[in-house]
Amino acid sequence: MTETMTTFFAMLGLACWAGVIVVGVAVLLGRAAPAVGVASFVDGVRGVALWLAWLVSIVTTLGSLYYSEVAHYVPCELCWYQRICIYPFSVVLLIAAIRRDVSVWRYVLPVSVIGTSSASGS
C-alpha cells in the first residue's frame, strides 16, 4: 500500500509541476503576444488560484500524515520544520479562498520560504 501511495503522491507532484509550467508559459505568452485564448486561460486560473493552493496544501498535509501515522515513517528533524510551515496553510488558504483574499500571499510567502530553506538542508 505504501508503494501505491508513494507513486500516487509522486504523480501528483509531477502534475503540479506541469501545471505550474503550463500557467507560467501562458502568462509569458500572454505578455509577449496578447491573445484572447491565452488571456482567458490565465484569468480562469487566476479565479481558482487560491483554491488550487489550498488543494496542494491539504494534499501535502494529508500525505505527510499518511506517511507518519499509517505507514509509520518517522520524520526527521528537518521534516518537522517543513510540517510546521505547511500544516497551517490548510486552514489559512481555505479561509483566504472562501474570502477571496488575494493578499494572503503576504502571510504565506515568508512561511513558504522558511519551509523551503529547511528542505535544502535535508
Backbone as CSV, one residue per row, in Angstrom:
resi,resn,N_x,N_y,N_z,CA_x,CA_y,CA_z,C_x,C_y,C_z
1,MET,0.822,-1.192,0.000,0.000,0.000,0.000,0.865,1.255,0.000
2,THR,1.965,1.235,0.736,2.840,2.398,0.798,3.438,2.712,-0.569
3,GLU,3.787,1.663,-1.315,4.328,1.871,-2.665,3.310,2.558,-3.566
4,THR,2.064,2.139,-3.464,0.996,2.730,-4.266,0.811,4.198,-3.907
5,MET,0.789,4.496,-2.625,0.615,5.887,-2.185,1.814,6.745,-2.599
6,THR,3.004,6.182,-2.537,4.196,6.916,-2.960,4.113,7.245,-4.443
7,THR,3.691,6.288,-5.240,3.513,6.534,-6.673,2.441,7.589,-6.908
8,PHE,1.346,7.501,-6.168,0.264,8.482,-6.286,0.759,9.891,-5.962
9,PHE,1.464,10.042,-4.854,1.958,11.362,-4.464,3.022,11.873,-5.437
10,ALA,3.833,10.977,-5.959,4.828,11.388,-6.964,4.142,11.888,-8.227
11,MET,3.080,11.206,-8.650,2.345,11.640,-9.840,1.652,12.979,-9.593
12,LEU,1.110,13.160,-8.398,0.507,14.452,-8.057,1.544,15.569,-8.098
13,GLY,2.726,15.286,-7.573,3.802,16.277,-7.595,4.197,16.650,-9.011
14,LEU,4.317,15.649,-9.879,4.645,15.926,-11.280,3.533,16.706,-11.969
15,ALA,2.287,16.384,-11.658,1.156,17.112,-12.237,1.167,18.571,-11.788
16,CYS,1.520,18.808,-10.538,1.608,20.198,-10.048,2.706,20.959,-10.781
17,TRP,3.856,20.331,-10.944,4.946,20.995,-11.679,4.547,21.268,-13.120
18,ALA,3.878,20.308,-13.747,3.417,20.512,-15.133,2.429,21.665,-15.197
19,GLY,1.528,21.734,-14.229,0.570,22.837,-14.172,1.245,24.186,-14.019
20,VAL,2.247,24.241,-13.160,2.988,25.493,-12.957,3.685,25.904,-14.254
21,ILE,4.264,24.948,-14.946,4.952,25.258,-16.207,3.951,25.747,-17.256
22,VAL,2.811,25.079,-17.371,1.795,25.487,-18.355,1.296,26.895,-18.059
23,VAL,0.984,27.173,-16.812,0.498,28.512,-16.450,1.600,29.546,-16.661
24,GLY,2.828,29.223,-16.292,3.942,30.150,-16.493,4.160,30.482,-17.957
25,VAL,4.118,29.472,-18.809,4.271,29.700,-20.247,3.102,30.533,-20.770
26,ALA,1.889,30.241,-20.303,0.717,31.009,-20.741,0.835,32.476,-20.342
27,VAL,1.311,32.730,-19.121,1.496,34.121,-18.684,2.532,34.815,-19.552
28,LEU,3.647,34.144,-19.819,4.683,34.742,-20.667,4.188,34.975,-22.090
29,LEU,3.465,34.013,-22.634,2.905,34.183,-23.980,1.886,35.321,-24.010
30,GLY,1.090,35.412,-22.971,0.095,36.469,-22.893,0.706,37.853,-22.845
31,ARG,1.861,37.953,-22.217,2.553,39.246,-22.149,3.296,39.562,-23.437
32,ALA,3.861,38.532,-24.069,4.641,38.737,-25.291,3.734,39.017,-26.488
33,ALA,2.689,38.251,-26.633,1.762,38.416,-27.760,0.345,38.198,-27.245
34,PRO,-0.286,39.247,-26.745,-1.625,39.098,-26.159,-2.611,38.437,-27.127
35,ALA,-3.225,37.377,-26.662,-4.230,36.660,-27.440,-5.416,36.377,-26.528
36,VAL,-6.583,36.390,-27.091,-7.799,36.217,-26.297,-7.806,34.868,-25.583
37,GLY,-7.416,33.795,-26.260,-7.437,32.464,-25.666,-6.518,32.339,-24.471
38,VAL,-5.309,32.867,-24.619,-4.333,32.781,-23.529,-4.789,33.634,-22.352
39,ALA,-5.287,34.834,-22.640,-5.739,35.729,-21.572,-6.904,35.122,-20.796
40,SER,-7.836,34.494,-21.498,-8.973,33.893,-20.801,-8.532,32.681,-19.973
41,PHE,-7.533,31.941,-20.470,-6.988,30.818,-19.704,-6.343,31.307,-18.404
42,VAL,-5.509,32.344,-18.523,-4.826,32.897,-17.348,-5.841,33.468,-16.370
43,ASP,-6.851,34.163,-16.877,-7.898,34.704,-15.997,-8.667,33.584,-15.296
44,GLY,-8.902,32.488,-16.010,-9.578,31.346,-15.406,-8.768,30.735,-14.278
45,VAL,-7.471,30.609,-14.499,-6.594,30.073,-13.454,-6.522,31.045,-12.282
46,ARG,-6.447,32.320,-12.596,-6.390,33.337,-11.541,-7.627,33.261,-10.646
47,GLY,-8.765,32.935,-11.250,-10.010,32.846,-10.492,-10.053,31.696,-9.502
48,VAL,-9.289,30.650,-9.761,-9.295,29.486,-8.864,-7.939,29.254,-8.196
49,ALA,-7.040,30.206,-8.304,-5.674,30.024,-7.794,-5.639,29.748,-6.291
50,LEU,-6.447,30.456,-5.520,-6.443,30.216,-4.073,-6.966,28.819,-3.747
51,TRP,-7.975,28.370,-4.489,-8.487,27.020,-4.262,-7.459,25.979,-4.644
52,LEU,-6.699,26.219,-5.727,-5.637,25.286,-6.118,-4.526,25.261,-5.074
53,ALA,-4.172,26.431,-4.544,-3.147,26.492,-3.497,-3.614,25.732,-2.258
54,TRP,-4.880,25.907,-1.899,-5.422,25.178,-0.754,-5.387,23.674,-1.016
55,LEU,-5.753,23.265,-2.238,-5.741,21.846,-2.589,-4.339,21.254,-2.436
56,VAL,-3.331,21.969,-2.888,-1.949,21.499,-2.741,-1.601,21.376,-1.260
57,SER,-1.980,22.372,-0.459,-1.630,22.324,0.965,-2.348,21.200,1.693
58,ILE,-3.604,20.947,1.361,-4.333,19.881,2.058,-3.809,18.504,1.647
59,VAL,-3.459,18.337,0.373,-2.889,17.051,-0.064,-1.521,16.847,0.574
60,THR,-0.735,17.912,0.670,0.573,17.821,1.325,0.422,17.428,2.790
61,THR,-0.520,18.065,3.469,-0.758,17.756,4.878,-1.220,16.315,5.049
62,LEU,-2.199,15.911,4.255,-2.701,14.543,4.370,-1.640,13.518,3.977
63,GLY,-0.814,13.847,2.987,0.265,12.948,2.594,1.282,12.748,3.695
64,SER,1.671,13.844,4.345,2.654,13.700,5.421,2.057,12.956,6.612
65,LEU,0.776,13.186,6.873,0.121,12.439,7.951,0.003,10.957,7.605
66,TYR,-0.240,10.655,6.325,-0.296,9.252,5.906,1.039,8.567,6.191
67,TYR,2.124,9.209,5.757,3.441,8.570,5.934,3.796,8.376,7.401
68,SER,3.433,9.331,8.260,3.819,9.175,9.665,2.832,8.326,10.454
69,GLU,1.528,8.455,10.192,0.539,7.763,11.016,0.111,6.399,10.469
70,VAL,0.103,6.236,9.147,-0.342,4.973,8.560,0.857,4.106,8.175
71,ALA,1.811,4.704,7.449,2.986,3.937,7.014,4.051,3.847,8.102
72,HIS,3.891,4.606,9.173,4.781,4.592,10.337,6.217,4.995,10.020
73,TYR,6.384,5.946,9.089,7.706,6.514,8.849,7.935,7.605,9.884
74,VAL,9.102,7.587,10.475,9.434,8.610,11.464,10.084,9.787,10.736
75,PRO,9.462,10.972,10.811,10.041,12.125,10.108,11.322,12.606,10.784
76,CYS,12.245,13.062,9.970,13.491,13.610,10.517,13.219,15.012,11.077
77,GLU,14.221,15.585,11.714,14.062,16.898,12.340,13.691,17.973,11.313
78,LEU,14.359,17.985,10.158,14.052,18.991,9.142,12.646,18.796,8.583
79,CYS,12.191,17.566,8.500,10.817,17.307,8.047,9.803,17.923,9.012
80,TRP,10.126,17.906,10.291,9.234,18.539,11.265,9.146,20.039,11.021
81,TYR,10.256,20.669,10.693,10.224,22.105,10.389,9.346,22.374,9.171
82,GLN,9.459,21.527,8.161,8.621,21.692,6.978,7.144,21.515,7.332
83,ARG,6.846,20.541,8.159,5.458,20.311,8.569,4.915,21.493,9.359
84,ILE,5.729,22.045,10.225,5.308,23.214,11.000,4.926,24.356,10.063
85,CYS,5.621,24.448,8.948,5.345,25.508,7.980,4.127,25.202,7.110
86,ILE,3.916,23.961,6.694,2.854,23.650,5.732,1.501,23.388,6.397
87,TYR,1.455,22.821,7.571,0.166,22.467,8.173,-0.777,23.664,8.320
88,PRO,-0.321,24.817,8.776,-1.255,25.949,8.906,-1.841,26.419,7.574
89,PHE,-1.149,26.135,6.468,-1.646,26.576,5.164,-2.993,25.941,4.833
90,SER,-3.242,24.743,5.328,-4.520,24.087,5.061,-5.680,24.926,5.575
91,VAL,-5.482,25.601,6.675,-6.526,26.452,7.252,-6.458,27.856,6.660
92,VAL,-5.276,28.438,6.619,-5.114,29.816,6.151,-5.568,29.959,4.698
93,LEU,-5.163,29.036,3.832,-5.541,29.128,2.428,-7.021,28.820,2.205
94,LEU,-7.607,27.969,3.020,-9.045,27.723,2.918,-9.814,29.006,3.253
95,ILE,-9.440,29.656,4.325,-10.102,30.911,4.704,-9.897,31.966,3.619
96,ALA,-8.681,32.065,3.090,-8.395,33.036,2.029,-9.215,32.736,0.774
97,ALA,-9.355,31.461,0.423,-10.132,31.096,-0.763,-11.609,31.434,-0.569
98,ILE,-12.132,31.139,0.600,-13.538,31.450,0.878,-13.770,32.958,0.833
99,ARG,-12.846,33.720,1.411,-12.986,35.186,1.452,-12.464,35.872,0.198
100,ARG,-11.864,35.087,-0.710,-11.257,35.629,-1.935,-10.210,36.695,-1.595
101,ASP,-9.407,36.384,-0.601,-8.386,37.303,-0.098,-7.058,37.033,-0.793
102,VAL,-6.805,37.759,-1.882,-5.573,37.534,-2.637,-4.347,38.111,-1.926
103,SER,-4.559,38.899,-0.889,-3.412,39.441,-0.155,-2.802,38.416,0.797
104,VAL,-3.328,37.206,0.814,-2.814,36.159,1.694,-1.358,35.834,1.380
105,TRP,-0.898,36.145,0.185,0.486,35.857,-0.179,1.454,36.529,0.789
106,ARG,1.045,37.640,1.380,1.917,38.337,2.342,2.198,37.493,3.578
107,TYR,1.282,36.629,3.919,1.441,35.756,5.087,2.026,34.403,4.702
108,VAL,1.678,33.948,3.518,2.086,32.612,3.095,3.519,32.589,2.578
109,LEU,3.904,33.600,1.835,5.244,33.609,1.226,6.381,33.505,2.241
110,PRO,6.391,34.312,3.312,7.513,34.174,4.263,7.594,32.787,4.900
111,VAL,6.453,32.211,5.230,6.458,30.874,5.838,6.912,29.838,4.813
112,SER,6.511,30.015,3.550,6.956,29.104,2.482,8.467,29.156,2.309
113,VAL,9.028,30.342,2.371,10.474,30.497,2.232,11.192,29.791,3.391
114,ILE,10.668,29.940,4.577,11.250,29.260,5.747,11.181,27.742,5.571
115,GLY,10.023,27.227,5.152,9.863,25.795,4.928,10.774,25.285,3.820
116,THR,10.911,26.073,2.764,11.782,25.682,1.659,13.238,25.680,2.084
117,SER,13.632,26.651,2.880,15.033,26.699,3.315,15.359,25.531,4.227
118,SER,14.369,25.033,4.982,14.651,23.855,5.819,14.747,22.607,4.953
119,ALA,14.105,22.621,3.772,14.190,21.479,2.859,15.574,21.390,2.229
120,SER,16.201,22.523,2.003,17.515,22.497,1.345,18.607,21.927,2.245
121,GLY,18.323,21.866,3.535,19.305,21.310,4.453,19.191,19.805,4.615
122,SER,18.122,19.184,4.061,17.927,17.747,4.278,18.596,16.891,3.243
